[in-house]
C-alpha cells in the first residue's frame, strides 16, 4: 500500500471537524503512512488542532505514521504556537505534536 496525502485548505473550524475526522480516519485505516499538508490553509481554529492531535494518537495506537507539513510562520504554525504546543522557533513542546515535520528540524 502507498502513502496517503490529506490536504488542508481554505478556512477550517468546528463545522469541518466531522468531515475531516472521517477523512483522516479513512486514510489511517487504509494506508501505513499519512501526510497532512497544511501549507495552503487559509484559517483554522483550535478544534482543528485538537483533531490533528487526536489523529496522531490514533496513528500511534494503530502503528501508523502521521506527518504534518506546515510552515511554522503559516496559519497552522502560528496556531500551534499560540496554543502552546510549539515554541516560537517551531519546536514541539509536547510529544503529541512531534509528528509535525518542522518540529523535528525539517523544512516543511
N, C-alpha and C positions, 0 to 999 in steps of 0.2 A: 504494500500500500504506500502511496505517496503522501507527502505532507499536504496540509490544507492551509489556505490563507483566508483570513476573515478581515475585511476592510471596514474600518470605522470612518464615516464621513458625514458631513453636514452637522446638524445640531442634534445631539443625543441627550436624553434625560429619562426620567422615570417612565414617561409614556412609551419609551422604546425598550425598556428593560425586559419585558416578557419575550418580545421578538428576538432580541439579541441573546438572551439566555438560551432560547431554543436553538438558535444558530450555533452558538458556541458548544452547547451540549451535543448536538448532532456531529459537529466537526470532531470533538474529542472522542466520541463513541466510534467513529469510523476511520480515524487517522491516528498514527502513533505520535505525530508532531503537528502542532497547530501554531501558526504565526498570526498574531493580530497586528495589523498595520493601522496605526492611528495618526500617521503623518499628515493626512488630509482632513482631520477632524476640525470642524469649524467652531464647535462649542460643546460642552458637556457639563453635567452636574455630578455631584458626589455619588449618586446612585450608579453611575457607570463605573466609577472607581470601585465601589462595593461589589459590583457584578464581576469585574475583572479579577479582584482578589478571590472571590468565591470560585471563579473558573480555574484559577491557579491551584487552589486547594483540591478541586475535583480532579484536575490533571494529575497532581501528585498522588492522590489516592488511587487512581486508576493506572498508574505507571505510564503516563503520557507526558509529553514535553509541550509546554506552552511558552511561547516567546512573544513579548510585546515590543513592537518597534514604534517609537515616538520620539520626536525631537524634544530634548529637555527644555527648550525655550518655546515649544508649541503649546497648544491648548491643554493637552493631557499632561504634559510635563509640568506645567505651571500648577495644574490642579493637584497633581501628586505632591508637589512641594507644599502647596497651601494646606493640604490635608495632613501633612506631617509624615508622609510615607517616604519622601525623598528629601535630602538636604539640598541646598541651593546649587551645589555642584552636580546634582543628578545622581548621587549615590543613595542606594537603598538604606533606609533607617530601620526597616523591619524585614525579616526574612520573607514574608509573604509577597513582597514586591520585587524580589531579586530576579524574577523572570523578565524584567524589563531590560532589553539589550543594553541600553545606555547605563543602567545601574551597575553593569559589570565592566564598565570602561570601554565598551564597544561603541562605535559610531552608529547611530540609528538612521 
